[in-house]
Amino acid sequence: MNESKGIEPTKLKRWYVIFTKHNCEKKLQKTLEANGYNSYVPVYATIRQWSDRKKKVIVPLINSVVFVQVPEVLLNDLYNFSHVKGILKELGTPAIVRDYEIENLKIIAKEWNGEAVSACSENDRYEKGDKVEVLRGPFAGIFGELVEKNGKHRVVVRLKSMNVEFVINVPLNSVKKTSEKMV
């Protein structure tokens, strides 16, 4: 038994996707954290312009989504929170988000500015569909799929989590092939 949380091994905590009401991601995260749940909302800073001013704002990377780490048996208890709209399901069961996907989102959120991301590199043994890991730069540690070669020195990598895709353009020498399964 895990002494710190009192959770039995059969009640393993996994990450799940919770859908929220419109613009309630941060409110729900605060409420969940206050009630002892481990939750995560990937956010990024951007400049928004109104007719009379510009302001730096923090916005969710994925609208109406909060990630929560709970044992599956406690998942339905989340419906007791007023901002919860639903739970992402895959083939009728709650969809599990892998730890590396949460780490990918943390890296993306840290560097994302709402626009395409670029860099520069070389190497030539890669083909469309190869599974790759980004080794250097702001997206280091992310696993993805090579979508296309962009000239001799750049590649476009797709990062896919929960049917949300991010496409980044990175130097070819900043990626390596991997046998890591990202299904």
OpenMM code with the backbone's topology and positions (N, CA, C; nanometers):
from openmm import Vec3, app, unit

residues = "MET ASN GLU SER LYS GLY ILE GLU PRO THR LYS LEU LYS ARG TRP TYR VAL ILE PHE THR LYS HIS ASN CYS GLU LYS LYS LEU GLN LYS THR LEU GLU ALA ASN GLY TYR ASN SER TYR VAL PRO VAL TYR ALA THR ILE ARG GLN TRP SER ASP ARG LYS LYS LYS VAL ILE VAL PRO LEU ILE ASN SER VAL VAL PHE VAL GLN VAL PRO GLU VAL LEU LEU ASN ASP LEU TYR ASN PHE SER HIS VAL LYS GLY ILE LEU LYS GLU LEU GLY THR PRO ALA ILE VAL ARG ASP TYR GLU ILE GLU ASN LEU LYS ILE ILE ALA LYS GLU TRP ASN GLY GLU ALA VAL SER ALA CYS SER GLU ASN ASP ARG TYR GLU LYS GLY ASP LYS VAL GLU VAL LEU ARG GLY PRO PHE ALA GLY ILE PHE GLY GLU LEU VAL GLU LYS ASN GLY LYS HIS ARG VAL VAL VAL ARG LEU LYS SER MET ASN VAL GLU PHE VAL ILE ASN VAL PRO LEU ASN SER VAL LYS LYS THR SER GLU LYS MET VAL".split()
positions = [
    Vec3(0.0843, -0.1188, 0.0000),
    Vec3(0.0000, 0.0000, 0.0000),
    Vec3(0.0884, 0.1246, 0.0000),
    Vec3(0.0519, 0.2237, -0.0752),
    Vec3(0.1230, 0.3506, -0.0787),
    Vec3(0.0863, 0.4290, 0.0467),
    Vec3(0.1801, 0.4414, 0.1394),
    Vec3(0.1518, 0.5013, 0.2693),
    Vec3(0.1178, 0.6497, 0.2606),
    Vec3(0.1804, 0.7225, 0.1664),
    Vec3(0.1612, 0.8669, 0.1612),
    Vec3(0.0199, 0.9054, 0.1188),
    Vec3(-0.0438, 0.8276, 0.0345),
    Vec3(-0.1779, 0.8624, -0.0136),
    Vec3(-0.2833, 0.7618, 0.0313),
    Vec3(-0.2411, 0.6481, 0.0847),
    Vec3(-0.3365, 0.5480, 0.1275),
    Vec3(-0.4086, 0.4821, 0.0102),
    Vec3(-0.3440, 0.4780, -0.1057),
    Vec3(-0.4067, 0.4218, -0.2252),
    Vec3(-0.3498, 0.2839, -0.2515),
    Vec3(-0.4394, 0.1874, -0.2715),
    Vec3(-0.3970, 0.0519, -0.3001),
    Vec3(-0.3420, 0.0449, -0.4421),
    Vec3(-0.2493, -0.0495, -0.4689),
    Vec3(-0.1951, -0.0632, -0.6039),
    Vec3(-0.3023, -0.0847, -0.7099),
    Vec3(-0.4160, -0.1459, -0.6739),
    Vec3(-0.5230, -0.1684, -0.7713),
    Vec3(-0.5931, -0.0380, -0.8076),
    Vec3(-0.5694, 0.0657, -0.7309),
    Vec3(-0.6289, 0.1965, -0.7576),
    Vec3(-0.5220, 0.2909, -0.8108),
    Vec3(-0.4453, 0.2418, -0.9044),
    Vec3(-0.3380, 0.3190, -0.9644),
    Vec3(-0.3876, 0.4511, -1.0197),
    Vec3(-0.3135, 0.5566, -0.9938),
    Vec3(-0.3518, 0.6874, -1.0457),
    Vec3(-0.3009, 0.7015, -1.1888),
    Vec3(-0.3907, 0.7408, -1.2775),
    Vec3(-0.3569, 0.7664, -1.4169),
    Vec3(-0.4134, 0.9021, -1.4555),
    Vec3(-0.3614, 0.9560, -1.5644),
    Vec3(-0.4093, 1.0849, -1.6144),
    Vec3(-0.5307, 1.0638, -1.7039),
    Vec3(-0.6309, 1.1494, -1.6857),
    Vec3(-0.7518, 1.1467, -1.7669),
    Vec3(-0.7832, 1.2882, -1.8137),
    Vec3(-0.8625, 1.2979, -1.9195),
    Vec3(-0.9024, 1.4272, -1.9751),
    Vec3(-1.0427, 1.4597, -1.9265),
    Vec3(-1.0556, 1.5759, -1.8643),
    Vec3(-1.1847, 1.6230, -1.8161),
    Vec3(-1.2241, 1.7440, -1.9013),
    Vec3(-1.3451, 1.7401, -1.9570),
    Vec3(-1.3960, 1.8549, -2.0320),
    Vec3(-1.4642, 1.9498, -1.9344),
    Vec3(-1.4404, 2.0792, -1.9549),
    Vec3(-1.4967, 2.1803, -1.8656),
    Vec3(-1.5984, 2.2660, -1.9396),
    Vec3(-1.6725, 2.3415, -1.8638),
    Vec3(-1.7580, 2.4430, -1.9232),
    Vec3(-1.6657, 2.5502, -1.9823),
    Vec3(-1.7183, 2.6300, -2.0729),
    Vec3(-1.6405, 2.7325, -2.1427),
    Vec3(-1.5689, 2.8264, -2.0440),
    Vec3(-1.4401, 2.8467, -2.0660),
    Vec3(-1.3553, 2.9365, -1.9857),
    Vec3(-1.3500, 2.9017, -1.8369),
    Vec3(-1.3608, 2.7757, -1.8026),
    Vec3(-1.3578, 2.7355, -1.6616),
    Vec3(-1.2383, 2.6468, -1.6276),
    Vec3(-1.1409, 2.6378, -1.7177),
    Vec3(-1.0274, 2.5475, -1.6959),
    Vec3(-0.9529, 2.5802, -1.5670),
    Vec3(-0.9161, 2.7063, -1.5495),
    Vec3(-0.8373, 2.7448, -1.4314),
    Vec3(-0.9192, 2.7348, -1.3034),
    Vec3(-1.0478, 2.7687, -1.3112),
    Vec3(-1.1350, 2.7576, -1.1931),
    Vec3(-1.1458, 2.6125, -1.1485),
    Vec3(-1.1675, 2.5228, -1.2453),
    Vec3(-1.1794, 2.3808, -1.2116),
    Vec3(-1.0483, 2.3278, -1.1547),
    Vec3(-0.9365, 2.3668, -1.2144),
    Vec3(-0.8071, 2.3210, -1.1628),
    Vec3(-0.7891, 2.3643, -1.0177),
    Vec3(-0.8219, 2.4898, -0.9872),
    Vec3(-0.8098, 2.5397, -0.8500),
    Vec3(-0.8977, 2.4589, -0.7542),
    Vec3(-1.0199, 2.4334, -0.7951),
    Vec3(-1.1140, 2.3576, -0.7121),
    Vec3(-1.0640, 2.2152, -0.6902),
    Vec3(-1.0165, 2.1509, -0.7974),
    Vec3(-0.9648, 2.0139, -0.7854),
    Vec3(-0.8447, 2.0094, -0.6913),
    Vec3(-0.7515, 2.1033, -0.7085),
    Vec3(-0.6319, 2.1071, -0.6228),
    Vec3(-0.6715, 2.1290, -0.4768),
    Vec3(-0.7706, 2.2167, -0.4539),
    Vec3(-0.8166, 2.2440, -0.3168),
    Vec3(-0.8792, 2.1197, -0.2531),
    Vec3(-0.9281, 2.0283, -0.3372),
    Vec3(-0.9892, 1.9048, -0.2876),
    Vec3(-0.8939, 1.7855, -0.2924),
    Vec3(-0.7651, 1.8113, -0.3112),
    Vec3(-0.6645, 1.7064, -0.3028),
    Vec3(-0.6348, 1.6309, -0.4304),
    Vec3(-0.6886, 1.6742, -0.5422),
    Vec3(-0.6626, 1.6079, -0.6701),
    Vec3(-0.5395, 1.6687, -0.7368),
    Vec3(-0.4644, 1.5862, -0.8066),
    Vec3(-0.3522, 1.6340, -0.8871),
    Vec3(-0.4079, 1.6659, -1.0260),
    Vec3(-0.4000, 1.7914, -1.0677),
    Vec3(-0.4551, 1.8301, -1.1974),
    Vec3(-0.3558, 1.9184, -1.2710),
    Vec3(-0.3796, 1.9319, -1.4018),
    Vec3(-0.2892, 2.0097, -1.4856),
    Vec3(-0.3668, 2.0755, -1.5995),
    Vec3(-0.3435, 2.2045, -1.6172),
    Vec3(-0.3972, 2.2785, -1.7307),
    Vec3(-0.2772, 2.3389, -1.8031),
    Vec3(-0.2475, 2.2929, -1.9252),
    Vec3(-0.1369, 2.3542, -1.9985),
    Vec3(-0.1766, 2.4948, -2.0443),
    Vec3(-0.0977, 2.5939, -2.0060),
    Vec3(-0.1266, 2.7326, -2.0421),
    Vec3(-0.0027, 2.7966, -2.1046),
    Vec3(-0.0266, 2.9036, -2.1778),
    Vec3(0.0842, 2.9803, -2.2352),
    Vec3(0.0502, 3.1284, -2.2287),
    Vec3(0.1540, 3.2100, -2.2356),
    Vec3(0.1363, 3.3551, -2.2318),
    Vec3(0.1335, 3.4083, -2.3747),
    Vec3(0.0439, 3.5014, -2.3987),
    Vec3(0.0337, 3.5651, -2.5297),
    Vec3(-0.0085, 3.7101, -2.5112),
    Vec3(0.0118, 3.7879, -2.6136),
    Vec3(-0.0305, 3.9276, -2.6110),
    Vec3(-0.1637, 3.9371, -2.6847),
    Vec3(-0.2637, 3.9921, -2.6188),
    Vec3(-0.3941, 4.0141, -2.6813),
    Vec3(-0.4119, 4.1644, -2.7000),
    Vec3(-0.4681, 4.1999, -2.8135),
    Vec3(-0.4862, 4.3417, -2.8429),
    Vec3(-0.6342, 4.3759, -2.8503),
    Vec3(-0.6713, 4.4786, -2.7776),
    Vec3(-0.8046, 4.5346, -2.7845),
    Vec3(-0.7932, 4.6683, -2.8564),
    Vec3(-0.9026, 4.7346, -2.8810),
    Vec3(-0.8976, 4.8609, -2.9549),
    Vec3(-0.8193, 4.9677, -2.8803),
    Vec3(-0.8167, 4.9630, -2.7479),
    Vec3(-0.7496, 5.0680, -2.6708),
    Vec3(-0.6207, 5.0237, -2.6001),
    Vec3(-0.5857, 4.8940, -2.6031),
    Vec3(-0.4663, 4.8502, -2.5297),
    Vec3(-0.4229, 4.7102, -2.5721),
    Vec3(-0.3002, 4.6775, -2.5326),
    Vec3(-0.2472, 4.5424, -2.5463),
    Vec3(-0.2228, 4.4905, -2.4061),
    Vec3(-0.2414, 4.3601, -2.3888),
    Vec3(-0.2206, 4.3026, -2.2573),
    Vec3(-0.1670, 4.1617, -2.2712),
    Vec3(-0.0727, 4.1265, -2.1834),
    Vec3(-0.0221, 3.9894, -2.1777),
    Vec3(-0.1212, 3.9081, -2.0960),
    Vec3(-0.1701, 3.7975, -2.1562),
    Vec3(-0.2670, 3.7131, -2.0872),
    Vec3(-0.2187, 3.5691, -2.0880),
    Vec3(-0.2624, 3.4947, -1.9889),
    Vec3(-0.2326, 3.3515, -1.9790),
    Vec3(-0.3580, 3.2775, -2.0241),
    Vec3(-0.3438, 3.1955, -2.1288),
    Vec3(-0.4594, 3.1238, -2.1836),
    Vec3(-0.4294, 2.9744, -2.1923),
    Vec3(-0.5339, 2.8910, -2.1873),
    Vec3(-0.5138, 2.7463, -2.1983),
    Vec3(-0.4638, 2.7080, -2.3373),
    Vec3(-0.3745, 2.6129, -2.3420),
    Vec3(-0.3253, 2.5593, -2.4680),
    Vec3(-0.4362, 2.4821, -2.5387),
    Vec3(-0.5191, 2.4123, -2.4625),
    Vec3(-0.6322, 2.3366, -2.5162),
    Vec3(-0.7566, 2.3849, -2.4425),
    Vec3(-0.8465, 2.4476, -2.5154),
    Vec3(-0.9673, 2.5030, -2.4534),
    Vec3(-1.0563, 2.3947, -2.3943),
    Vec3(-1.1148, 2.4276, -2.2800),
    Vec3(-1.2143, 2.3432, -2.2121),
    Vec3(-1.1623, 2.2060, -2.1714),
    Vec3(-1.0325, 2.1965, -2.1398),
    Vec3(-0.9733, 2.0692, -2.0990),
    Vec3(-0.8873, 2.0873, -1.9741),
    Vec3(-0.9062, 1.9963, -1.8782),
    Vec3(-0.8211, 1.9860, -1.7598),
    Vec3(-0.7790, 1.8395, -1.7507),
    Vec3(-0.6533, 1.8164, -1.7201),
    Vec3(-0.6034, 1.6807, -1.7006),
    Vec3(-0.6033, 1.6546, -1.5507),
    Vec3(-0.6513, 1.5367, -1.5118),
    Vec3(-0.6546, 1.5029, -1.3697),
    Vec3(-0.5988, 1.3626, -1.3514),
    Vec3(-0.5233, 1.3451, -1.2432),
    Vec3(-0.4604, 1.2164, -1.2143),
    Vec3(-0.5318, 1.1539, -1.0947),
    Vec3(-0.6101, 1.0493, -1.1239),
    Vec3(-0.6886, 0.9820, -1.0199),
    Vec3(-0.6964, 0.8332, -1.0507),
    Vec3(-0.7280, 0.7518, -0.9501),
    Vec3(-0.7593, 0.6120, -0.9795),
    Vec3(-0.8909, 0.6079, -1.0580),
    Vec3(-0.9036, 0.5160, -1.1514),
    Vec3(-1.0235, 0.5099, -1.2361),
    Vec3(-1.1521, 0.4943, -1.1539),
    Vec3(-1.1429, 0.4245, -1.0409),
    Vec3(-1.2625, 0.4027, -0.9589),
    Vec3(-1.3185, 0.5333, -0.9021),
    Vec3(-1.2371, 0.6371, -0.8940),
    Vec3(-1.2825, 0.7666, -0.8403),
    Vec3(-1.3179, 0.8664, -0.9499),
    Vec3(-1.3069, 0.8256, -1.0739),
    Vec3(-1.3276, 0.9166, -1.1867),
    Vec3(-1.4677, 0.9769, -1.1890),
    Vec3(-1.5687, 0.8980, -1.1623),
    Vec3(-1.7059, 0.9492, -1.1657),
    Vec3(-1.7347, 1.0506, -1.0553),
    Vec3(-1.6541, 1.0507, -0.9497),
    Vec3(-1.6701, 1.1497, -0.8431),
    Vec3(-1.6445, 1.2910, -0.8945),
    Vec3(-1.5722, 1.3034, -1.0039),
    Vec3(-1.5416, 1.4356, -1.0582),
    Vec3(-1.6658, 1.5074, -1.1106),
    Vec3(-1.7701, 1.4322, -1.1425),
    Vec3(-1.8944, 1.4946, -1.1889),
    Vec3(-1.9609, 1.5777, -1.0788),
    Vec3(-1.9165, 1.5611, -0.9537),
    Vec3(-1.9704, 1.6410, -0.8436),
    Vec3(-1.9218, 1.7856, -0.8467),
    Vec3(-1.8195, 1.8147, -0.9261),
    Vec3(-1.7680, 1.9511, -0.9366),
    Vec3(-1.8457, 2.0256, -1.0440),
    Vec3(-1.8873, 2.1469, -1.0107),
    Vec3(-1.9804, 2.2202, -1.0972),
    Vec3(-1.9272, 2.2531, -1.2370),
    Vec3(-1.7986, 2.2663, -1.2567),
    Vec3(-1.7455, 2.3056, -1.3878),
    Vec3(-1.7147, 2.1869, -1.4792),
    Vec3(-1.7327, 2.0646, -1.4303),
    Vec3(-1.7045, 1.9452, -1.5110),
    Vec3(-1.8193, 1.9206, -1.6076),
    Vec3(-1.7847, 1.9068, -1.7337),
    Vec3(-1.8847, 1.8815, -1.8377),
    Vec3(-1.8837, 1.7344, -1.8807),
    Vec3(-1.7660, 1.6706, -1.8751),
    Vec3(-1.7572, 1.5317, -1.9159),
    Vec3(-1.6164, 1.4777, -1.9056),
    Vec3(-1.6018, 1.3499, -1.9395),
    Vec3(-1.4732, 1.2813, -1.9366),
    Vec3(-1.4502, 1.2231, -2.0756),
    Vec3(-1.3312, 1.2421, -2.1304),
    Vec3(-1.2996, 1.1881, -2.2628),
    Vec3(-1.3018, 1.0367, -2.2560),
    Vec3(-1.3742, 0.9764, -2.3496),
    Vec3(-1.3832, 0.8299, -2.3540),
    Vec3(-1.3328, 0.7803, -2.4876),
    Vec3(-1.2771, 0.6608, -2.4831),
    Vec3(-1.2259, 0.5936, -2.6017),
    Vec3(-1.2848, 0.4536, -2.6010),
    Vec3(-1.3652, 0.4232, -2.7008),
    Vec3(-1.4335, 0.2936, -2.7097),
    Vec3(-1.5150, 0.2639, -2.5842),
    Vec3(-1.5806, 0.3669, -2.5310),
    Vec3(-1.6695, 0.3498, -2.4168),
    Vec3(-1.6053, 0.3518, -2.2803),
    Vec3(-1.4724, 0.3542, -2.2732),
    Vec3(-1.4050, 0.3606, -2.1432),
    Vec3(-1.3243, 0.4897, -2.1347),
    Vec3(-1.2993, 0.5390, -2.0140),
    Vec3(-1.2218, 0.6626, -2.0008),
    Vec3(-1.0853, 0.6501, -2.0683),
    Vec3(-1.0534, 0.7495, -2.1504),
    Vec3(-0.9255, 0.7499, -2.2224),
    Vec3(-0.8126, 0.7866, -2.1269),
    Vec3(-0.7079, 0.7073, -2.1297),
    Vec3(-0.5914, 0.7295, -2.0434),
    Vec3(-0.4890, 0.8121, -2.1199),
    Vec3(-0.4375, 0.9143, -2.0535),
    Vec3(-0.3308, 0.9961, -2.1105),
    Vec3(-0.2005, 0.9470, -2.0492),
    Vec3(-0.1058, 0.9137, -2.1328),
    Vec3(0.0218, 0.8606, -2.0835),
    Vec3(0.1062, 0.9719, -2.0214),
    Vec3(0.1928, 0.9336, -1.9298),
    Vec3(0.2788, 1.0306, -1.8611),
    Vec3(0.3630, 1.1111, -1.9596),
    Vec3(0.4162, 1.0441, -2.0646),
    Vec3(0.5004, 1.1178, -2.1583),
    Vec3(0.4190, 1.2209, -2.2374),
    Vec3(0.2874, 1.1964, -2.2555),
    Vec3(0.2042, 1.2951, -2.3238),
    Vec3(0.1844, 1.4189, -2.2365),
    Vec3(0.1704, 1.3989, -2.1069),
    Vec3(0.1610, 1.5126, -2.0143),
    Vec3(0.2925, 1.5893, -2.0163),
    Vec3(0.4054, 1.5173, -2.0150),
    Vec3(0.5365, 1.5837, -2.0222),
    Vec3(0.5508, 1.6612, -2.1527),
    Vec3(0.5052, 1.6026, -2.2645),
    Vec3(0.5082, 1.6734, -2.3929),
    Vec3(0.4293, 1.8036, -2.3846),
    Vec3(0.3112, 1.7973, -2.3262),
    Vec3(0.2289, 1.9177, -2.3138),
    Vec3(0.2957, 2.0226, -2.2266),
    Vec3(0.3637, 1.9795, -2.1213),
    Vec3(0.4344, 2.0751, -2.0346),
    Vec3(0.5449, 2.1462, -2.1123),
    Vec3(0.6166, 2.0714, -2.1947),
    Vec3(0.7238, 2.1308, -2.2749),
    Vec3(0.6655, 2.2260, -2.3792),
    Vec3(0.5604, 2.1836, -2.4460),
    Vec3(0.4972, 2.2685, -2.5479),
    Vec3(0.4428, 2.3958, -2.4843),
    Vec3(0.3718, 2.3833, -2.3742),
    Vec3(0.3123, 2.4995, -2.3087),
    Vec3(0.4188, 2.5991, -2.2639),
    Vec3(0.5329, 2.5472, -2.2218),
    Vec3(0.6421, 2.6330, -2.1751),
    Vec3(0.6962, 2.7219, -2.2877),
    Vec3(0.6969, 2.6708, -2.4103),
    Vec3(0.7569, 2.7426, -2.5223),
    Vec3(0.6575, 2.7982, -2.6236),
    Vec3(0.5333, 2.7599, -2.6151),
    Vec3(0.4340, 2.7971, -2.7163),
    Vec3(0.4035, 2.9460, -2.7109),
    Vec3(0.3889, 3.0073, -2.8277),
    Vec3(0.3508, 3.1480, -2.8341),
    Vec3(0.2283, 3.1675, -2.9230),
    Vec3(0.1636, 3.0589, -2.9604),
    Vec3(0.0454, 3.0675, -3.0440),
    Vec3(0.0765, 3.0680, -3.1915),
    Vec3(0.2037, 3.0645, -3.2269),
    Vec3(0.2446, 3.0657, -3.3664),
    Vec3(0.3274, 2.9421, -3.3963),
    Vec3(0.3630, 2.9247, -3.5224),
    Vec3(0.4492, 2.8131, -3.5614),
    Vec3(0.5855, 2.8291, -3.4964),
    Vec3(0.6491, 2.7186, -3.4669),
    Vec3(0.7789, 2.7199, -3.4011),
    Vec3(0.8849, 2.6741, -3.5005),
    Vec3(1.0008, 2.7368, -3.5016),
    Vec3(1.1062, 2.6995, -3.5953),
    Vec3(1.2421, 2.6838, -3.5275),
    Vec3(1.3401, 2.6303, -3.6029),
    Vec3(1.4798, 2.6176, -3.5610),
    Vec3(1.5663, 2.5838, -3.6820),
    Vec3(1.6780, 2.4948, -3.6720),
    Vec3(1.7585, 2.4606, -3.7910),
    Vec3(1.8557, 2.3425, -3.7718),
    Vec3(1.8982, 2.2565, -3.8835),
    Vec3(1.9813, 2.1350, -3.8638),
    Vec3(2.0244, 2.0553, -3.9874),
    Vec3(2.0677, 1.9245, -3.9692),
    Vec3(2.1014, 1.8373, -4.0831),
    Vec3(2.0979, 1.6886, -4.0494),
    Vec3(2.1078, 1.6025, -4.1527),
    Vec3(2.1014, 1.4556, -4.1477),
    Vec3(2.0015, 1.4124, -4.2539),
    Vec3(2.0073, 1.2864, -4.3032),
    Vec3(1.9213, 1.2561, -4.4176),
    Vec3(1.8551, 1.1198, -4.4168),
    Vec3(1.8638, 1.0447, -4.3092),
    Vec3(1.8123, 0.9077, -4.3091),
    Vec3(1.6685, 0.8969, -4.2603),
    Vec3(1.5965, 1.0033, -4.2533),
    Vec3(1.4616, 1.0014, -4.1984),
    Vec3(1.3572, 0.9989, -4.3089),
    Vec3(1.2468, 0.9313, -4.2793),
    Vec3(1.1373, 0.9240, -4.3747),
    Vec3(1.0060, 0.9550, -4.3046),
    Vec3(0.9087, 0.9951, -4.3832),
    Vec3(0.7756, 1.0258, -4.3319),
    Vec3(0.7241, 0.9060, -4.2517),
    Vec3(0.6688, 0.9340, -4.1340),
    Vec3(0.6143, 0.8278, -4.0501),
    Vec3(0.7101, 0.7782, -3.9430),
    Vec3(0.8396, 0.8140, -3.9526),
    Vec3(0.9357, 0.7710, -3.8505),
    Vec3(0.8964, 0.8282, -3.7142),
    Vec3(0.9097, 0.7464, -3.6106),
    Vec3(0.8900, 0.7924, -3.4739),
    Vec3(1.0202, 0.8581, -3.4306),
    Vec3(1.0104, 0.9803, -3.3773),
    Vec3(1.1307, 1.0543, -3.3405),
    Vec3(1.1162, 1.1157, -3.2018),
    Vec3(1.2322, 1.1454, -3.1442),
    Vec3(1.2389, 1.2188, -3.0184),
    Vec3(1.3168, 1.3464, -3.0452),
    Vec3(1.2667, 1.4596, -2.9946),
    Vec3(1.3378, 1.5864, -3.0087),
    Vec3(1.4446, 1.5906, -2.8993),
    Vec3(1.5705, 1.6117, -2.9405),
    Vec3(1.6834, 1.6056, -2.8476),
    Vec3(1.7242, 1.7401, -2.7890),
    Vec3(1.7120, 1.8462, -2.8679),
    Vec3(1.7601, 1.9781, -2.8260),
    Vec3(1.6546, 2.0841, -2.8494),
    Vec3(1.6788, 2.1977, -2.7870),
    Vec3(1.5898, 2.3105, -2.8073),
    Vec3(1.4754, 2.3113, -2.7073),
    Vec3(1.3809, 2.4002, -2.7279),
    Vec3(1.2714, 2.4161, -2.6319),
    Vec3(1.1796, 2.2954, -2.6232),
    Vec3(1.1809, 2.2090, -2.7249),
    Vec3(1.0922, 2.0923, -2.7249),
    Vec3(1.1667, 1.9627, -2.6928),
    Vec3(1.2853, 1.9724, -2.6363),
    Vec3(1.3646, 1.8551, -2.6008),
    Vec3(1.2833, 1.7612, -2.5121),
    Vec3(1.2896, 1.6318, -2.5452),
    Vec3(1.2193, 1.5314, -2.4659),
    Vec3(1.0847, 1.4918, -2.5220),
    Vec3(1.0389, 1.5610, -2.6249),
    Vec3(0.9089, 1.5297, -2.6831),
    Vec3(0.9229, 1.4183, -2.7855),
    Vec3(0.8278, 1.3236, -2.7827),
    Vec3(0.8203, 1.2173, -2.8817),
    Vec3(0.7127, 1.2544, -2.9822),
    Vec3(0.7376, 1.2259, -3.1091),
    Vec3(0.6393, 1.2571, -3.2120),
    Vec3(0.6620, 1.1745, -3.3365),
    Vec3(0.5927, 1.2137, -3.4421),
    Vec3(0.6023, 1.1441, -3.5697),
    Vec3(0.6496, 1.2421, -3.6757),
    Vec3(0.7478, 1.2006, -3.7551),
    Vec3(0.7979, 1.2853, -3.8612),
    Vec3(0.6917, 1.2927, -3.9711),
    Vec3(0.6470, 1.4132, -4.0017),
    Vec3(0.5409, 1.4334, -4.0990),
    Vec3(0.5999, 1.4591, -4.2378),
    Vec3(0.7061, 1.5386, -4.2429),
    Vec3(0.7689, 1.5679, -4.3715),
    Vec3(0.9080, 1.6241, -4.3505),
    Vec3(0.9888, 1.6120, -4.4556),
    Vec3(1.1203, 1.6758, -4.4550),
    Vec3(1.1010, 1.8103, -4.5212),
    Vec3(1.1520, 1.9103, -4.4593),
    Vec3(1.1344, 2.0459, -4.5080),
    Vec3(1.2709, 2.0965, -4.5554),
    Vec3(1.3084, 2.0613, -4.6772),
    Vec3(1.4419, 2.0928, -4.7259),
    Vec3(1.5406, 1.9890, -4.6750),
    Vec3(1.6709, 2.0203, -4.6848),
    Vec3(1.7742, 1.9250, -4.6426),
    Vec3(1.7969, 1.9231, -4.4925),
    Vec3(1.7635, 2.0322, -4.4252),
    Vec3(1.8060, 2.0453, -4.2858),
    Vec3(1.6940, 2.0598, -4.1845),
    Vec3(1.5711, 2.0457, -4.2275),
    Vec3(1.4602, 2.0659, -4.1338),
    Vec3(1.3572, 1.9547, -4.1501),
    Vec3(1.2876, 1.9279, -4.0414),
    Vec3(1.1782, 1.8313, -4.0461),
    Vec3(1.0568, 1.8897, -3.9745),
    Vec3(0.9415, 1.8414, -4.0111),
    Vec3(0.8180, 1.8795, -3.9448),
    Vec3(0.7735, 1.7580, -3.8638),
    Vec3(0.7516, 1.7792, -3.7345),
    Vec3(0.7171, 1.6704, -3.6433),
    Vec3(0.5769, 1.6948, -3.5882),
    Vec3(0.4949, 1.5892, -3.5904),
    Vec3(0.3593, 1.5967, -3.5349),
    Vec3(0.3618, 1.5387, -3.3952),
    Vec3(0.3056, 1.6136, -3.3015),
    Vec3(0.2927, 1.5701, -3.1634),
    Vec3(0.1440, 1.5512, -3.1396),
    Vec3(0.1035, 1.4296, -3.1108),
    Vec3(-0.0399, 1.4023, -3.1006),
    Vec3(-0.0743, 1.3489, -2.9626),
    Vec3(-0.1703, 1.4145, -2.8992),
    Vec3(-0.2226, 1.3693, -2.7709),
    Vec3(-0.3726, 1.3913, -2.7718),
    Vec3(-0.4480, 1.2959, -2.7330),
    Vec3(-0.5930, 1.3055, -2.7189),
    Vec3(-0.6595, 1.3721, -2.8381),
    Vec3(-0.6224, 1.3317, -2.9582),
    Vec3(-0.6784, 1.3849, -3.0815),
    Vec3(-0.6526, 1.5336, -3.1003),
    Vec3(-0.5522, 1.5885, -3.0326),
    Vec3(-0.5083, 1.7258, -3.0542),
    Vec3(-0.3677, 1.7163, -3.1099),
    Vec3(-0.3437, 1.7824, -3.2214),
    Vec3(-0.2126, 1.7747, -3.2849),
    Vec3(-0.1432, 1.9091, -3.2840),
    Vec3(-0.0143, 1.9060, -3.2592),
    Vec3(0.0721, 2.0221, -3.2718),
    Vec3(0.1773, 1.9838, -3.3733),
    Vec3(0.2057, 2.0723, -3.4654),
    Vec3(0.3081, 2.0449, -3.5655),
    Vec3(0.4185, 2.1466, -3.5455),
    Vec3(0.5406, 2.0971, -3.5278),
    Vec3(0.6539, 2.1867, -3.5076),
    Vec3(0.7573, 2.1625, -3.6167),
    Vec3(0.8272, 2.2671, -3.6526),
    Vec3(0.9304, 2.2621, -3.7544),
    Vec3(1.0634, 2.2726, -3.6807),
    Vec3(1.1442, 2.1665, -3.6826),
    Vec3(1.2684, 2.1640, -3.6049),
    Vec3(1.3862, 2.1248, -3.6927),
    Vec3(1.5067, 2.1568, -3.6479),
    Vec3(1.6265, 2.1156, -3.7218),
    Vec3(1.6378, 1.9638, -3.7237),
    Vec3(1.6831, 1.9121, -3.8355),
    Vec3(1.6990, 1.7679, -3.8509),
    Vec3(1.7975, 1.7108, -3.7496),
    Vec3(1.9027, 1.7864, -3.7167),
    Vec3(2.0005, 1.7349, -3.6201),
    Vec3(1.9517, 1.7432, -3.4760),
    Vec3(1.8303, 1.7921, -3.4555),
    Vec3(1.7737, 1.7983, -3.3208),
    Vec3(1.6798, 1.6833, -3.2907),
    Vec3(1.6690, 1.5890, -3.3863),
    Vec3(1.5820, 1.4738, -3.3630),
    Vec3(1.6577, 1.3447, -3.3834),
    Vec3(1.6087, 1.2374, -3.3213),
    Vec3(1.6640, 1.1044, -3.3474),
    Vec3(1.5492, 1.0072, -3.3588),
    Vec3(1.5694, 0.9042, -3.4402),
    Vec3(1.4682, 0.8004, -3.4528),
    Vec3(1.4564, 0.7273, -3.3202),
    Vec3(1.3385, 0.6788, -3.2929),
    Vec3(1.3169, 0.6055, -3.1696),
    Vec3(1.2234, 0.4885, -3.1979),
    Vec3(1.2340, 0.3862, -3.1189),
    Vec3(1.1429, 0.2723, -3.1329),
    Vec3(1.0282, 0.2858, -3.0341),
    Vec3(1.0273, 0.3973, -2.9602),
    Vec3(0.9237, 0.4249, -2.8614),
    Vec3(0.7853, 0.4162, -2.9248),
    Vec3(0.6968, 0.3380, -2.8645),
    Vec3(0.5604, 0.3276, -2.9183),
    Vec3(0.4788, 0.4475, -2.8715),
    Vec3(0.4166, 0.5130, -2.9665),
    Vec3(0.3358, 0.6309, -2.9339),
    Vec3(0.1955, 0.6108, -2.9893),
    Vec3(0.1347, 0.5003, -2.9546),
    Vec3(0.0034, 0.4676, -3.0087),
    Vec3(-0.1035, 0.5280, -2.9207),
] * unit.nanometer
topology = app.Topology()
chain = topology.addChain("A")
for resn in residues:
    res = topology.addResidue(resn, chain)
    for name in ("N", "CA", "C"):
        topology.addAtom(name, app.Element.getBySymbol(name[0]), res)
